[in-house]
Amino acid sequence: MPGTSTTPDIELVIEEPHGGGGGGQPPASGDGGGDGDSSGKGPRRWTPSQRRYSTAIAIGIVSILMFFMALASAFIVLRRGSPTWVTVHLPRILWVNTLILLGSSFSLEQARSRLGRADVAGFRRLWSLTTALGFLFVAGQLAAWRQLVAEGMYIASNQASSFFYIFTGAHAVHLLGGVVALLFVTMRNFEKSQISISTAAEITSYYWHFMDGLWVFLLVLLYLG
């Protein structure tokens, strides 16, 4: 109508920003938060990957191998070039010790086979036998050193005797590390551990077989020297 003013209606639309607060959807749980599990019921317990244990033992084995290879290289160089080299006659007990160590590797694999068949009692029995054979090997090495000392052959007597004591002593120390690992598997309560008993037995077997093969190499090297 004339003389009547019309005020247009203004519709106000307010859009909430994406991802903002207020009535927006909460962020999904799972990958975003490290303290919660996928169900959102509570904190998620972090479990380390079993592969990292294999990587760690592989690095340790390579380090030990490099150490002994450096000693072996020095042994070969001095054996060929030294005019004062005196041959060390190896005690016969070393051959017995070698059979003991080879037997320990066999019993260890038998123990792992029993574990694979869920025979826990058989596993523990054979695993304990492996541990006892490891101690017996070290005791046999001590007997070999005492025999050489009785013959007047000391670590400083000559170059060959020095290498003999260094080779056998360093190997015995590293083997005792394997014995400690065997005892760990025997006494550990794996129900409350982040590593399973099968994985622990497998990792320990890698190290033990390596020490076995390393001893055979050192014995042949000393025999040829």
Buried (B, 14 or more C-beta within 10 A) or exposed (E): EEEEEEEEEEEEEEEEEEEEEEEEEEEEBEEEEEEBEEEEEEEBEEEEEBEEBBEEBBEBBEEBEEEBEEBBEEBEEBBEEEEEBEEBEBBEBBEBBBEBBBBBBBBBBBBBEBBEEEBEEBBBBBBBBBBBBBBBBBEBBEBBBEBBEEEEBEBEBBBBBBBBBBBBEBBBEBBBEBBEBBBEBEEEEBEEEEBEBBBBBBBBBBBBBBBBEBBEBBBEBBEEB
